[in-house]
Amino acid sequence: GRVPPELTGVGSKLTEDWLNRILFGEGGEVRPYLNTRMPHYLGYQLGDLPDIFVVADKNPNPPQINVSGLLHHHRNRYGRQLMGTEGLSCITCHNLKGHRSLGMPAVDLSVVPERLQPEWFKRFLLEPASVNPNTRMPAFFTDGKSAFKNLFDGDAGKQIEAIWIYLKEIDQTRLPVGMEKTNAYVLVPKDRPIIHRTFMKDVGPRTIAVGYPEKVHLAFDASSCRVVLVWKGEFLDAESAQADRFAPYVFPLGDDIHSFQPKEGESDRENQRQFLGYRLDAIGIPTFRYEQGDTLVEETWRPLDDGSGFTRQLKTLGETPGEVVEEVRW
């Protein structure tokens, strides 16, 4: 822990920003367990040293790597699979986003896109021992093929790009399998309702799901401005929304589900309602607001004390104000 890392190739390894952080004493430490510490230099003492490193270490033939995020294999769920225990198991050794590895901890990989140049990253993964003969990093890729064959037919280039994109988007996605807690995305209303905007099967892409501590829940469609589903029991598992930017539909977790169909002769597309949003009361219960023609409507669903259903309150405001209150049980 007393020997500092080699400077060989550092200009082609580190990003300009990260190199400046280290040289000017503005952070950049990734191995806090080492006893060696970087001396603090003044700006005039360093001069153009960062630029000199970059010029001196420029790689004339860097490996080609596309990290635009625009290709199909750049969807971060692929990188997540590779990082986890169902892929290359990078988390066996490496910490990630402050979470400890499954074994002896190594450098936290969440800083890789900010710290390393993508060309160096690819070169190191393809041939770790040739870049650093003393590394403990195993070789997962040989002759352009990955040890993990179940993704992209083992194409090393695509897998390395997928890992980079996942690390770049780590703050927007989930931890890898093996590091993430079981049922980490199950939504459980406790002290107040949970409101979750999502894509729900049989409701649509503008679903507003509301879960209540009383274990009765509803799904409001902001397109048709009506409650489409109610159910009892557990609320929702939001895993699919976190797993992929192209999120599939979610389903109610409860087993007592009731669907409300449009009135006979009326379709959701023809009801001409315009959604205006919702307001929350002091305990978090939403009131949905929408216009139907010249009439403003406010609709509130409150759980019954015995958990058997809801009280539905419908207020109309305008020239002919009115109010309807009914119990909804199923």
Secondary structure in CASP SS format (residue, H / E / C, confidence):
PFRMAT SS
TARGET T0000
AUTHOR 0000-0000-0000
METHOD secondary structure of the structure
MODEL  1
G C 1.00
R C 1.00
V C 1.00
P C 1.00
P C 1.00
E C 1.00
L C 1.00
T C 1.00
G C 1.00
V H 1.00
G H 1.00
S H 1.00
K H 1.00
L E 1.00
T C 1.00
E H 1.00
D H 1.00
W H 1.00
L H 1.00
N H 1.00
R H 1.00
I H 1.00
L H 1.00
F C 1.00
G C 1.00
E C 1.00
G C 1.00
G C 1.00
E C 1.00
V C 1.00
R C 1.00
P C 1.00
Y C 1.00
L C 1.00
N C 1.00
T C 1.00
R C 1.00
M C 1.00
P C 1.00
H C 1.00
Y C 1.00
L C 1.00
G H 1.00
Y H 1.00
Q H 1.00
L H 1.00
G C 1.00
D C 1.00
L H 1.00
P H 1.00
D H 1.00
I H 1.00
F H 1.00
V H 1.00
V H 1.00
A H 1.00
D C 1.00
K C 1.00
N C 1.00
P C 1.00
N C 1.00
P C 1.00
P C 1.00
Q C 1.00
I C 1.00
N C 1.00
V C 1.00
S C 1.00
G C 1.00
L C 1.00
L C 1.00
H H 1.00
H H 1.00
H H 1.00
R C 1.00
N H 1.00
R H 1.00
Y H 1.00
G H 1.00
R H 1.00
Q H 1.00
L H 1.00
M H 1.00
G C 1.00
T C 1.00
E C 1.00
G C 1.00
L C 1.00
S C 1.00
C H 1.00
I H 1.00
T H 1.00
C C 1.00
H E 1.00
N C 1.00
L E 1.00
K C 1.00
G C 1.00
H E 1.00
R C 1.00
S C 1.00
L C 1.00
G C 1.00
M C 1.00
P C 1.00
A E 1.00
V C 1.00
D C 1.00
L H 1.00
S H 1.00
V H 1.00
V H 1.00
P H 1.00
E H 1.00
R H 1.00
L E 1.00
Q C 1.00
P H 1.00
E H 1.00
W H 1.00
F H 1.00
K H 1.00
R H 1.00
F H 1.00
L H 1.00
L H 1.00
E C 1.00
P H 1.00
A H 1.00
S H 1.00
V H 1.00
N C 1.00
P C 1.00
N C 1.00
T C 1.00
R C 1.00
M C 1.00
P C 1.00
A C 1.00
F C 1.00
F E 1.00
T E 1.00
D C 1.00
G C 1.00
K E 1.00
S E 1.00
A C 1.00
F C 1.00
K C 1.00
N C 1.00
L C 1.00
F H 1.00
D H 1.00
G H 1.00
D E 1.00
A H 1.00
G H 1.00
K H 1.00
Q H 1.00
I H 1.00
E H 1.00
A H 1.00
I H 1.00
W H 1.00
I H 1.00
Y H 1.00
L H 1.00
K H 1.00
E C 1.00
I H 1.00
D H 1.00
Q H 1.00
T C 1.00
R C 1.00
L C 1.00
P C 1.00
V C 1.00
G C 1.00
M C 1.00
E C 1.00
K C 1.00
T C 1.00
N C 1.00
A C 1.00
Y C 1.00
V E 1.00
L E 1.00
V C 1.00
P C 1.00
K C 1.00
D C 1.00
R C 1.00
P C 1.00
I E 1.00
I E 1.00
H E 1.00
R E 1.00
T E 1.00
F E 1.00
M E 1.00
K C 1.00
D C 1.00
V C 1.00
G E 1.00
P E 1.00
R E 1.00
T E 1.00
I E 1.00
A E 1.00
V E 1.00
G E 1.00
Y C 1.00
P C 1.00
E C 1.00
K C 1.00
V E 1.00
H E 1.00
L E 1.00
A E 1.00
F E 1.00
D E 1.00
A C 1.00
S C 1.00
S C 1.00
C C 1.00
R E 1.00
V E 1.00
V E 1.00
L E 1.00
V E 1.00
W E 1.00
K E 1.00
G C 1.00
E C 1.00
F C 1.00
L E 1.00
D E 1.00
A C 1.00
E H 1.00
S H 1.00
A H 1.00
Q H 1.00
A H 1.00
D C 1.00
R C 1.00
F C 1.00
A C 1.00
P C 1.00
Y C 1.00
V E 1.00
F C 1.00
P E 1.00
L C 1.00
G C 1.00
D C 1.00
D E 1.00
I E 1.00
H E 1.00
S E 1.00
F C 1.00
Q C 1.00
P C 1.00
K C 1.00
E C 1.00
G C 1.00
E C 1.00
S C 1.00
D H 1.00
R H 1.00
E H 1.00
N C 1.00
Q C 1.00
R E 1.00
Q E 1.00
F E 1.00
L E 1.00
G E 1.00
Y E 1.00
R E 1.00
L E 1.00
D C 1.00
A C 1.00
I C 1.00
G C 1.00
I C 1.00
P E 1.00
T E 1.00
F E 1.00
R E 1.00
Y E 1.00
E E 1.00
Q E 1.00
G C 1.00
D C 1.00
T E 1.00
L E 1.00
V E 1.00
E E 1.00
E E 1.00
T E 1.00
W E 1.00
R E 1.00
P E 1.00
L C 1.00
D C 1.00
D C 1.00
G C 1.00
S C 1.00
G E 1.00
F E 1.00
T E 1.00
R E 1.00
Q E 1.00
L E 1.00
K E 1.00
T E 1.00
L E 1.00
G C 1.00
E C 1.00
T C 1.00
P C 1.00
G E 1.00
E E 1.00
V E 1.00
V E 1.00
E E 1.00
E E 1.00
V E 1.00
R E 1.00
W C 1.00
END
